[in-house]
């Protein structure tokens, strides 16, 4: 998966909070392994918002696409592989 590219000059206290929030969510999700659909929806929305604030509007469509992508999907251009996450 492509790395999250930060907007030039965007490292602010909000950016730092967003990055810490993403780390916390990742740790929480990997520890849970199973969670309700409500929890998934809440976490996905929260994570997507942080990613979009950090990287800009170009990540809106990617977040929407990834939400519906099976975890073992390989795209035709072999740019996104989520099975090893």
C-alpha positions in Angstrom: 0.0 0.0 0.0 1.3 3.5 -0.8 2.6 5.4 2.2 0.6 8.3 3.5 2.1 11.4 2.1 1.8 14.5 4.2 0.9 17.9 2.7 4.0 20.2 2.6 4.2 22.2 5.9 1.4 20.2 7.5 3.1 19.0 10.6 1.2 20.8 13.3 -0.2 19.8 16.6 -3.3 18.5 14.8 -1.2 16.4 12.5 0.7 14.9 15.5 -2.6 14.2 17.3 -3.9 12.5 14.1 -0.8 10.4 13.7 -1.1 9.3 17.4 -4.8 8.6 16.9 -4.0 6.3 13.9 -1.4 4.5 16.0 -3.8 4.0 18.9 -6.6 2.8 16.6 -4.2 0.3 14.9 -3.1 -1.1 18.2 -6.7 -1.3 19.4 -7.9 -3.1 16.3 -5.1 -5.6 16.2 -5.7 -6.4 19.8 -9.4 -6.9 19.4 -9.4 -9.2 16.3 -13.2 -9.3 16.5 -15.5 -6.3 16.9 -19.1 -5.3 16.1 -20.2 -3.6 12.9 -20.9 -0.4 14.9 -17.4 -0.4 16.3 -16.0 -1.0 12.8 -18.0 1.9 11.3 -17.0 4.2 14.1 -13.3 3.3 13.9 -13.3 3.5 10.0 -14.9 6.9 10.1 -12.4 8.2 12.7 -9.4 6.7 10.9 -10.5 8.0 7.5 -11.0 11.5 8.8 -7.5 11.5 10.3 -6.0 10.2 7.1 -7.8 12.8 5.0 -6.7 15.6 7.3 -3.1 14.4 7.1 -2.9 13.7 3.4 -5.6 15.8 1.8 -8.7 15.2 -0.2 -6.9 12.8 -2.6 -7.4 10.2 0.2 -11.3 10.5 0.3 -11.9 8.1 -2.6 -9.1 5.7 -1.5 -10.7 5.4 2.0 -14.1 4.8 0.5 -12.6 2.1 -1.9 -10.6 0.4 0.8 -13.6 0.1 3.2 -15.3 -2.2 0.7 -12.1 -4.1 -0.4 -11.6 -7.7 0.8 -8.5 -8.1 3.0 -6.9 -10.5 0.6 -7.5 -8.3 -2.5 -4.7 -7.6 -5.0 -5.3 -4.8 -7.4 -4.6 -5.3 -11.1 -1.6 -2.9 -11.0 -0.2 -4.8 -7.9 0.0 -1.5 -6.0 -2.3 -2.5 -3.1 -2.0 -5.8 -1.2 -3.8 -6.0 2.1 -3.5 -9.7 2.8 -0.3 -9.4 4.8 -1.5 -6.6 7.1 
